[in-house]
């Protein structure tokens, strides 16, 4: 059964502000799903957006499959509203969703167990945002030239903001990956140091034992 975690379920802020923003690095095991649920506001349409990045993308033959499914609400329950491209290490997503409902973002690791570099789990960084959808006061057929131009500027600004946040997300992922690499390197060094000390102690004990053995051996021969 998929492991599910709720992210910011109470959403009661105004429609002009960002409702939810969550950034995480999780470990996805081979053969298991990692899922995270998002409850959208009840009164206004929303935009679920974000991105993901397989931090261990240097391993050949490994990639992440991601999808968003509606699991509760008035209509469309059980329908997959977004699915990542095949064999992707990273991808951005943005979907418009109706009011009232619960959606589930899931990740699944795809890898070759016969690969020499295969590991049971890989680190995946992802960012999830929940924004209110821009409500249009007029239909496109009723908008004048100035209104259309203003809406185009607003849409362009939103795209620039999204691109900027995606760049920041990737920087955070790289920083987290570096931290994981430093931690792993430190653990390896500690283990090597531990084994070195153990081997040195073992050599000393064996050397002392041999000296005592030969000392006792020659003393016994002398008495004979």
C-alpha positions as CSV (number, residue, x, y, z in Angstrom):
1,X,0.0,0.0,0.0
2,X,1.3,3.4,-0.9
3,X,2.7,5.5,1.9
4,X,0.6,8.7,2.0
5,X,1.4,12.0,3.7
6,X,-0.9,15.0,3.9
7,X,0.5,18.4,2.9
8,X,-1.2,21.5,4.1
9,X,-4.8,20.4,4.3
10,X,-6.3,23.6,5.7
11,X,-6.5,26.2,3.0
12,X,-8.4,29.3,4.0
13,X,-6.4,32.2,2.7
14,X,-7.5,34.7,0.1
15,X,-7.5,33.9,-3.6
16,X,-4.8,36.5,-4.3
17,X,-2.2,34.7,-2.2
18,X,-0.3,31.4,-2.6
19,X,-2.2,28.7,-0.8
20,X,0.4,26.0,-0.4
21,X,4.1,25.6,-1.1
22,X,6.0,22.5,0.0
23,X,9.5,21.3,-0.9
24,X,10.8,17.9,0.1
25,X,13.5,15.3,-0.6
26,X,12.2,11.7,-0.1
27,X,13.6,8.2,-0.5
28,X,11.7,6.1,-3.1
29,X,12.3,2.4,-2.8
30,X,12.1,0.1,-5.8
31,X,8.8,-1.6,-6.1
32,X,6.9,0.8,-3.8
33,X,5.0,4.1,-4.3
34,X,5.4,7.3,-2.4
35,X,2.2,9.3,-2.4
36,X,1.3,12.8,-1.1
37,X,-2.2,14.2,-0.9
38,X,-3.4,17.7,-1.6
39,X,-6.8,19.1,-0.6
40,X,-7.9,21.9,-2.8
41,X,-10.0,24.9,-1.7
42,X,-13.8,24.4,-1.8
43,X,-14.9,27.6,-3.5
44,X,-12.4,28.5,-6.2
45,X,-10.5,26.6,-8.9
46,X,-6.9,26.0,-8.2
47,X,-3.6,25.3,-10.0
48,X,-1.4,22.5,-8.8
49,X,2.1,23.0,-10.0
50,X,5.6,21.9,-9.2
51,X,8.5,19.8,-10.4
52,X,10.5,16.7,-9.4
53,X,14.1,15.6,-9.8
54,X,15.7,12.2,-9.4
55,X,18.8,13.2,-7.5
56,X,20.6,10.0,-8.3
57,X,20.2,10.5,-12.0
58,X,23.8,9.5,-12.7
59,X,22.7,5.8,-12.3
60,X,22.1,4.4,-15.8
61,X,18.7,2.7,-16.4
62,X,16.9,4.4,-13.4
63,X,14.2,7.0,-13.7
64,X,11.0,8.2,-11.9
65,X,7.4,7.9,-12.9
66,X,5.1,10.5,-11.4
67,X,1.4,11.1,-11.7
68,X,-1.5,13.0,-10.1
69,X,-4.9,11.4,-9.5
70,X,-8.1,12.7,-8.1
71,X,-9.1,10.5,-5.2
72,X,-12.1,12.4,-3.7
73,X,-14.6,15.0,-4.8
74,X,-17.8,15.5,-6.7
75,X,-16.7,14.3,-10.1
76,X,-13.8,12.6,-11.9
77,X,-12.8,10.5,-8.9
78,X,-10.1,8.0,-9.8
79,X,-9.1,9.9,-12.9
80,X,-5.4,10.6,-13.6
81,X,-5.1,14.4,-14.3
82,X,-1.4,14.4,-15.1
83,X,1.3,11.8,-15.9
84,X,5.0,12.3,-16.4
85,X,6.8,11.5,-19.6
86,X,8.4,8.1,-19.9
87,X,12.0,7.6,-18.7
88,X,12.4,11.1,-17.2
89,X,14.8,12.1,-14.4
90,X,13.1,15.5,-13.9
91,X,10.0,17.3,-15.1
92,X,7.8,20.3,-14.4
93,X,4.0,20.1,-14.2
94,X,1.1,22.5,-13.9
95,X,-2.6,21.5,-14.0
96,X,-5.9,23.3,-13.4
97,X,-8.3,21.6,-11.0
98,X,-11.9,22.2,-9.9
99,X,-12.9,23.3,-6.5
100,X,-13.6,20.7,-3.8
101,X,-11.6,17.5,-3.9
102,X,-8.4,15.6,-2.9
103,X,-5.6,14.9,-5.2
104,X,-2.7,12.5,-4.8
105,X,0.8,13.0,-6.2
106,X,2.7,9.7,-6.5
107,X,6.2,8.7,-7.4
108,X,7.4,5.3,-8.4
109,X,11.0,4.2,-9.1
110,X,11.8,2.4,-12.4
111,X,15.1,0.7,-12.5
112,X,16.9,-2.4,-13.5
113,X,17.7,-4.7,-10.5
114,X,20.4,-6.4,-12.6
115,X,22.3,-3.2,-12.9
116,X,25.6,-3.3,-10.9
117,X,24.9,0.2,-9.6
118,X,21.3,-0.8,-8.5
119,X,20.3,0.5,-5.1
120,X,17.1,-0.4,-3.2
121,X,16.1,3.3,-2.9
122,X,16.9,6.6,-4.5
123,X,16.5,10.2,-3.4
124,X,13.9,12.3,-5.2
125,X,13.4,16.0,-4.7
126,X,10.1,17.6,-5.5
127,X,8.3,20.9,-5.0
128,X,4.5,21.3,-4.8
129,X,2.5,24.5,-5.1
130,X,-1.2,25.2,-4.8
131,X,-2.3,28.5,-6.2
132,X,-5.7,30.0,-6.9
133,X,-6.6,30.0,-10.6
134,X,-6.9,33.4,-12.2
135,X,-10.6,34.2,-12.5
136,X,-11.6,36.0,-15.7
137,X,-14.3,38.7,-15.2
138,X,-15.1,38.7,-18.9
139,X,-15.2,36.1,-21.6
140,X,-12.5,36.3,-24.2
141,X,-15.0,37.5,-26.8
142,X,-16.0,40.4,-24.5
143,X,-12.5,41.6,-23.7
144,X,-11.1,44.7,-25.4
145,X,-7.6,45.1,-26.7
146,X,-6.3,46.7,-23.5
147,X,-7.8,44.0,-21.3
148,X,-6.3,41.2,-23.5
149,X,-2.9,42.9,-23.4
150,X,-3.1,43.2,-19.6
151,X,-4.1,39.6,-19.2
152,X,-1.2,38.6,-21.5
153,X,1.2,40.5,-19.3
154,X,-0.2,38.8,-16.2
155,X,0.2,35.4,-17.8
156,X,3.7,36.2,-18.8
157,X,4.5,37.3,-15.2
158,X,3.1,34.1,-13.9
159,X,5.3,32.1,-16.3
160,X,8.4,34.1,-15.2
161,X,7.6,33.5,-11.6
162,X,7.1,29.8,-12.1
163,X,10.4,29.5,-14.0
164,X,12.2,31.4,-11.3
165,X,10.8,29.1,-8.6
166,X,11.8,26.0,-10.6
167,X,15.4,27.3,-10.8
168,X,15.3,27.9,-7.0
169,X,14.0,24.4,-6.6
170,X,16.8,22.8,-8.6
171,X,19.3,24.8,-6.6
172,X,17.8,23.4,-3.4
173,X,17.9,19.9,-4.8
174,X,21.6,20.3,-5.7
175,X,22.3,21.6,-2.3
176,X,20.5,18.7,-0.6
177,X,22.3,16.2,-2.9
178,X,25.6,17.8,-1.9
179,X,24.7,17.5,1.7
180,X,23.7,13.8,1.2
181,X,27.0,13.2,-0.6
182,X,29.0,14.8,2.2
183,X,27.1,12.8,4.8
184,X,27.7,9.6,2.9
185,X,31.4,10.4,2.4
186,X,31.7,11.1,6.2
187,X,30.1,7.8,7.0
188,X,32.5,5.9,4.6
189,X,35.5,7.7,6.2
190,X,34.3,6.9,9.7
191,X,33.8,3.2,8.7
192,X,37.2,3.0,7.1
193,X,38.8,4.6,10.1
194,X,37.0,2.2,12.4
195,X,38.2,-0.8,10.4
196,X,41.7,0.6,10.3
197,X,41.8,1.0,14.1
198,X,40.3,-2.5,14.5
199,X,42.9,-4.0,12.1
200,X,45.8,-2.1,13.9
201,X,44.5,-3.3,17.3
202,X,44.3,-6.9,15.9
203,X,47.8,-6.8,14.6
204,X,49.1,-5.5,17.9
205,X,47.3,-8.2,19.8
206,X,48.6,-10.9,17.4
207,X,52.1,-9.5,17.7
208,X,52.0,-9.5,21.5
209,X,50.5,-13.0,21.5
210,X,53.3,-14.3,19.3
211,X,56.0,-12.7,21.5
212,X,54.5,-14.2,24.6
213,X,54.1,-17.6,22.9
214,X,57.7,-17.7,21.7
215,X,58.9,-16.4,25.0
216,X,57.1,-19.2,26.8
217,X,58.3,-21.7,24.2
218,X,62.0,-20.9,24.7
219,X,61.7,-20.7,28.5
220,X,60.2,-24.2,28.5
221,X,63.0,-25.6,26.3
222,X,65.6,-24.0,28.6
223,X,64.2,-25.7,31.6
224,X,64.1,-29.0,29.8
